[in-house]
Amino acid sequence: MHLAVQQGVDKINSFQADTLLSEEIDLELNKSIEKFINLKYGKNNIYQKGFEESQKRIDDLRTLVVEQELLFNFHDVSPNNTFVYQSTDLPEDYRYLIKTLAAVTYERSCTPLTLSQQKGKDPIKNSKKLLCSLKFTQQDDIHSALGDPFNTTKKSKPLFIFQDNIIQVYTNDIFIIKSLKLTYIKNPAKVSLSSSSNCDLADHTHQEVVDMTISSILEGISDPRYKTQQAELSKNE
């Protein structure tokens, strides 16, 4: 990637950019990788398609998709006879949420659980487990949603919010949550020639990242080829 950037920036036999240090190229490559991920995940691109809306988008970011389990503990009693469970910290490399799969436990007869059972002090004797996805709710809407019988939290679709570096799940007196499988896009590796830290994006994306890096460098040195390079870059899917 370093050689490709240098070749793309230099004019034939002119060595216009031969003063670029490897650390400077590393910096530009990492900036381009960050921009690449944001463009492919969101819809701020010429095709207005986000992650998993086309096979190309799926393949662009597939090497950054990881899964990790979060454990939950009872945290607080909320209004409307609901309860708050709080997760362990989000993974350090967490960037964008893809999906959640919660492990819900409830009493088979759906009888209300005691506060001791909610806190995990007393066992649920006739328990049953259910795997379900969570429903994200904005923090300013969570309490109105909990008070709405049509949108409140339920064992088949618990409500959750993000707060700081954790996830908070709201339950009612019927069920509790113990764990959650979190599928997310992780932060990319920082490329570095000196420390041999390679790009962990899929191999087919490297040329796109190189093209973005070349464009950024040409813009920085006010090279007249910048407009030509931008036109070529816009052809990338």
N, C-alpha and C positions, 0 to 999 in steps of 0.2 A: 504494500500500500504506500509506503514511503517512496519507493522508486517510481510508482505510478504518479504520485503527486508531483514529484520533482520533474518528471518527464512532461507532465501536462502543463506545468507552470513555465518551464524554460522554453525559450524559442530555440530553434535549431542553431547550434554553435554559438549562441549569444550568451548563454549562462546568466540570463537576467536575474534569476532567482537562486543563484548558486550560493548566496549567503544565508539561505534559510537553515536554521539550526534544526537538528532532529527534535529537540524539545518544542520548537515552534510548530513543526509539522504535527507532533503529537497533540498539541493544544488544539490545532485546527481540526484534526481528525476527530477528537473527542467532542468538539462543538458540533461537528457535522453528524456524528452518531446520535447525539441528543436530539438534534433537529429532525433527523430521519425517523426516530422512534415516535416523536410527537406527530409528525405528518402522517405516519402509517397508522397510528392508533386512533387519532381523531379524524374529523372530516374536513380539516382546513387544508385541502389539496384540490388539484384541478378536477379530480374525479368525484370529489365529495363522498368518498366511501371510507368508512372506518374499519377498524380491526374486525376480522371474520366476516366482512361483507363481500369479500371476493377471495378466491383461492390465492391470488397474489399477495393480498394483505396477510392472510394466514401464514403463508410461507415466509414472508418478510420478517415476522416477529416470533416464529414458532420456537426458536432456540432460547427465547427469553421467558417462555411460559413455564412456571413452576408451581408446585403444590406443596402446601405445608399445613400442619394441623395446629390449631389454636385451642387451648383449654379455657374453660369458663368457670367462674366462681360467682356465687351470689353476692350482689353488691348493695342493693337498696330496695326499699318498698316504694313504689311509685303510685301516684293517684289512680283512681278508677280501678282499684283492686288488681293492679298489675305489679310486676316485679322486674328488677333490672339485674341482668347478669353481665359481668364484665370479663373481657378476654385478657389473656396474656398479651404482651406487647406484639405489635405487628413485626414481621421479619425486617431485619435491617436493610435488606435489598428490595423491599416492597416499593412498587411504583404505582401500577394501575390495577384495579380490581377487575377480574373477569367473571368469576362466579363463586358462590358459596354453597356448601352442603353441610347442614347442621345435623347433629345427632340429638334428637329430642326424646325425652323420656316422660311417660305419663302413666297414670293408673288406668288399667283396662276398662274399668267401669266409668271412667272419666269423672270420678268423684273429686271434689276439691282437695288439694294437697294442703297439709298444715304448714305453718311457717317453718317448723323444724325440718320438715321434708324438703321445703324449698331451699333451706340453707344447707342441706346435706347431712344434718345431724341424725335424722331418723330415716331409715330405708323406706322405699316405696315397695310394699310387699308384693303386690300383683302388678308389676310394672310391665310396660311394653315400649319398645323403641321404634322410632320413625326417622327416616332420613328425608330431609326437605330443604329446599332453598330458602334463603331469607329475602325479605322485601325491604329495600332501602327506603328510609323516610328522612326528609330534611328535619333538622333539629327544631326549627320553628313550627313544624307541622306535627311533631310526634305526639304531643298531648291531645291535640284535637283529633288525630287519627285514633288514639286509644279510646277516646270517648265516643267514637262513631261505631255502632254495632256492625256496619257493613265493611269498615276498613280497619277495625281493631286488630291487634295481634291474635294469632290463632296457631294451634300446633302444626298445621299444615303449611303455614306461611308466617313465621314470626317476623316482627318488625325490628329493624336495627338502625343504628346511627354510628357515624364515625365521631370519635372525640379524642383529640390529641393523637396518641400513638396506640389507641385501643379501639375495639369494637364493643358497643353496648347493645345487648339484645333485650327486648321487652317481652316478658311472658305473662300469662294470666295464672290463675290458681289451679289450672288443670295440668300444666306441663312445666318441665324444667329443661334447660339446655346444658349439656356437659362439654361438648367439643364441637369444633367446626373445621371442615376442610376448606382451606382458602386457596383458590387458584388465581394467580395474579401474574402480571408482567413485572419482571424484576429490573433493577437498574443494570445497565450494561457494564461490562468490564472497562476500566480505563486503559486504553492502549498506551503502550510505552515501549519504544525501541530499545532503550537502555536496560530496562528490566525484563525484556522479552514477554511483555504482557500483550497478548493478541486480542483482536476484535472477536467477540463471541456472538456476533450476528451471523446468520446463515451466509455461506460463501458467496451465493449469487447476489447478495446485497452489497458486497464490498466495492464493486465498481461504482454503484450509485453514491456511496459514501465518499469515494475518491473524487467523483465529479463535483459533488457539493463542496468538498474541501478546496478543490482547484478554483471553483467559482468564488469562494469566500476570499481566498488569497489574492486572486486577480482583482477583486473589488478593493481589497485593502491597499494594493499598490497602484490603483487607478489605471490598470492596463486596458487599452482599447479593445482587447479580446474579450473583455468581461461580458459584453452584450452577446457576442457569439456563443460564449460558453453557457450563458443563461438560457439561450434559445435551445441549445442541445440538452441542457439539464431539464427543461420543461417537458421533454419528450419521455422522460422516465415515468413509468407507471407507479 
